[in-house]
Amino acid sequence: MTVMPDPQIHIRHALYEDEEALARLDRATWSPLHAVQPRPRPPYEPFFNDRFGPLDHLVAELAELAELAELAGRGDAVVGYVRLGFPTPLECNAHVRQIQGLAVAEEARGAGVARALLRAAQDEARRQGARRITLRVLGHNTPARKLYESEGFVVEGVLPEEFFIDGAYVDDVLMGRSL
């Protein structure tokens, strides 16, 4: 069964003007289910940095929220993002892209935003000439693993008990797929 993307979800490259909205979203969606870093605390680091800028991010907007944000005089209708990068700086690995972050606002969950972002990331990786796309997900993050599997990602390796999070050892699961 093919799931068609929701026409109410608009995916685009991030802009520098999205930085504040993306930083807020990143902080709001922090959870030990997917984060290996401690909860962010002030003073907050910039969302964009030397390693990842706007062109490394695709953002999702929901049409209905975009209209509300515009009416309220805000330009931040961003409800999700995916970060796409290189897994290593090696030239021999340049044919691979890696999803290095995916977040969806609580109010947009269940609307297909994560799936739309995941598909857009694969399209962008293909556009960049990649032959493969990979990601890492924590073993206890069952919802994310099911989403990735439903989009053709397979487990390619497991680093057992790689992280100690919230008093428990957690596997680091490596997933990937051909493009």
Stockholm file with secondary structure:
# STOCKHOLM 1.0

chainA/1-179         MTVMPDPQIHIRHALYEDEEALARLDRATWSPLHAVQPRPRPPYEPFFNDRFGPLDHLVAELAELAELAELAGRGDAVVGYVRLGFPTPLECNAHVRQIQGLAVAEEARGAGVARALLRAAQDEARRQGARRITLRVLGHNTPARKLYESEGFVVEGVLPEEFFIDGAYVDDVLMGRSL
#=GR chainA/1-179 SS CCCCCCTTEEEEECCGGGHHHHHHHHHHTCCTTTCCSCCCCSSCCCSSCSSCCGGGEEEEEEHHHHHHHHHTTCCCCEEEEEEEECSSSCGGGTTEEEEEEEEECGGGTTTTHHHHHHHHHHHHHHHTTCSEEEEEEETTCHHHHHHHHHTTCEEEEEEEEEEEETTEEEEEEEEEEEC
#=GC SS_cons         CCCCCCTTEEEEECCGGGHHHHHHHHHHTCCTTTCCSCCCCSSCCCSSCSSCCGGGEEEEEEHHHHHHHHHTTCCCCEEEEEEEECSSSCGGGTTEEEEEEEEECGGGTTTTHHHHHHHHHHHHHHHTTCSEEEEEEETTCHHHHHHHHHTTCEEEEEEEEEEEETTEEEEEEEEEEEC
//
